[in-house]
Amino acid sequence: MATVLVIDDRETNRRVLSTLLRHTGHRIVEAINGQDGLSKAHITHPDLIITDLLMPVMDGFEFVRLLRADAIHAHVPVIYCTATYLEASARALADACGPNHFLTKPFEPSTLLEVVESALGPDSNRQSTAPAPLPEPAIHEMHVKILQDKLLEKVDELESLNANLEARVRDRTLELQAANEKLVGQLEERERISSELERTRKEQVELKDQFLSNVSHELRSPLMVIHEFVSILLDGLGGPINADQQEYLQIARRNTIQLKRMIDDLLETSRAAEGKLFIKRSATSPIELVKQAIRSFSMTAASKAISVQADFGDSLPDVYVDPARIIQVLTNLFDNAVKFSQPDSSIAVQARILEEDPAFVCISVADDGCGINVEDSERVFERLHQANNTIQSSRRGLGLGLYICKELVELHGGRIWNDRARQGGCTMQFTLPIFALGSLIEPIVKNCTATDSSFALLTVEVSPGESCSSEQQCARTRLRISDTIEQCILPDLDVFLPPQNRGQKSFFWVVARTDKKGADVMEKRIRGQLAELQDLKKNGIFCDVSSQALEIDTFASDSTLEQRVEVVSAKLETMLKTE
Amino acid sequence: MTTNKILIIEDDQDVVRAMAVRLKAHGYDLVVARDAISAISTARKEKPDLIILDLGLPGGDGFVVMERLRALVDFVLVPVIVVSARDPKTNESRALKAGACNFFQKPFDSAELLTAILNVLMKSNVPGN
């Protein structure tokens, strides 16, 4: 039995060695590093030492060198067990440190046992194989060199690992960049496709509106021919017709009129979609508007024996609207009221100041018809929406009427809604802004200073000639005069007030932020432009252009905009009244 | 009083026919041109007292016809009434600026057209005759 000292910093390695050797009947002492090994060697005097080389605190070579310093241990055989120090220099050092064997990790158990047995062989053998130990400094030098070489080798290894790592990082970076570029490409492609889609959609909407506009224009010509010939027959220009024929022709004509209205609606809708609905506002009596709409509608109402009851209460102020457009709204509402009413019922029309906001007049049209469902009451104003409960009416129409009403009312700054407060029937209400001089002139009063407060009023008084052929002709002429004046003013500095008709005469007014001198220049320009309008002379229409300065003392420096507007409009109102 | 002669420049035969029935019933003499090119030559040959002009014509736009007519010495003052299916919002002022007396959108009220014709002729006949 021999005592074997096993030195290894790893417990597993120590256990494997111990187990194998204990089995062969040797006594085993374990140590965890060179230093531990030294102290254990001194106590136990081992017959054989098996040591690892690379260990913390003290490595295998250092351990053997110090071990040999003690004469007792000078000839103890050492088995170096290593996976790292395989070079010839390491062998040389081991040899220099006395009797030794090398075991390369990993090893077979049988190999270990063979090496152990050979190392423990007879003493004589041990002595003979043992080379003469080298002097101490030489061993130390060899040890340092080996460590240095190992260090350099490890440094090389690290460097190559590092280089390898860098290469891999580079490769991966390139891969990532490529993937990233691909993604960016895909994103751009997607964006391109979606903007392309959006463009196509817009084009299609435009195309559709253009188509709608073209179609309605094209429909007009044949419709006109039908309407004309039916009228010609009705007027007896094609020979005498009997009562039945007359009735049938009247039905035909009524339907062509309806068709014309639908075409107009289509056109209005495409205009609204293109943002091309324009209004020309003037100060207009709301009562006159309603009366006019009722007048033009009386025939249709009478055909179903429906009476129209109007209630205007006391007098109402003028509203600031395009009269033709508001009559269009009213006609549409009347149309619906009649469509959904039973024969012999009545339609009630009301006009009053809006309680919630006295700057608006509210007009309502109420019928006793089938009414509108709760869920439909908002949607009826949508383009192409039609209520589902459309009663026995076989004519559903285009579903554009209320949409156009809404667009027109909102263009005027009002709103339209279905009033559900009343039970039974349907009540449509809409608001129109009351005409206010103040709100018109506010923009030009806003940018004047306390001292610079000169304003002038230009008046164009139009007297009709003897032979203003028809109301339509007169209206056209007025329109042309109004256009001409508009071309002579600067929108930032001047305000074109809505024209007014007083008896036979028409008045056009411009409020200009200028003094008397500037007003004279404007007066001259307007007079010159009007003189160039040929049909004024032709129709014997006379235009008198005059100007006067507003006598306003400088504004109080601390006056508010509202107060200034108040001052100017009060002045204007007296001047307009005395005109 | 002599019978007034009206030139209808219109490519749609049915529209021409409808106008013709009305105008003849009111005692007017009619001549018709169906395209922009024959419009000028017909006008020169027939010397109408009034012209009813459509805007969409084969061979040239109605505005071009009006321009050409106005350039002819005999036609500086001959009244032109435009009757078109086009949108009055953009075409009416243009037509009036180009020298038309009236603009009617199709379908028009024939009574209104007749009144306009009567008025225009009365005015232009006064200084001429």
HADDOCK unambig.tbl for C-alpha pairs under 7 A between the chains (distance, minus, plus):
assign (segid A and resid 217 and name CA) (segid B and resid 85 and name CA) 5.82 0.50 0.50
assign (segid A and resid 217 and name CA) (segid B and resid 86 and name CA) 6.46 0.50 0.50
assign (segid A and resid 220 and name CA) (segid B and resid 85 and name CA) 6.22 0.50 0.50
assign (segid A and resid 220 and name CA) (segid B and resid 106 and name CA) 6.07 0.50 0.50
assign (segid A and resid 220 and name CA) (segid B and resid 107 and name CA) 6.05 0.50 0.50
assign (segid A and resid 221 and name CA) (segid B and resid 85 and name CA) 6.54 0.50 0.50
assign (segid A and resid 221 and name CA) (segid B and resid 106 and name CA) 6.33 0.50 0.50
assign (segid A and resid 221 and name CA) (segid B and resid 107 and name CA) 6.70 0.50 0.50
assign (segid A and resid 223 and name CA) (segid B and resid 107 and name CA) 6.93 0.50 0.50
assign (segid A and resid 224 and name CA) (segid B and resid 106 and name CA) 6.18 0.50 0.50
assign (segid A and resid 224 and name CA) (segid B and resid 107 and name CA) 4.35 0.50 0.50
assign (segid A and resid 225 and name CA) (segid B and resid 14 and name CA) 6.29 0.50 0.50
assign (segid A and resid 225 and name CA) (segid B and resid 15 and name CA) 5.63 0.50 0.50
assign (segid A and resid 225 and name CA) (segid B and resid 18 and name CA) 6.61 0.50 0.50
assign (segid A and resid 228 and name CA) (segid B and resid 18 and name CA) 6.13 0.50 0.50
assign (segid A and resid 229 and name CA) (segid B and resid 18 and name CA) 6.20 0.50 0.50
assign (segid A and resid 469 and name CA) (segid B and resid 119 and name CA) 5.82 0.50 0.50
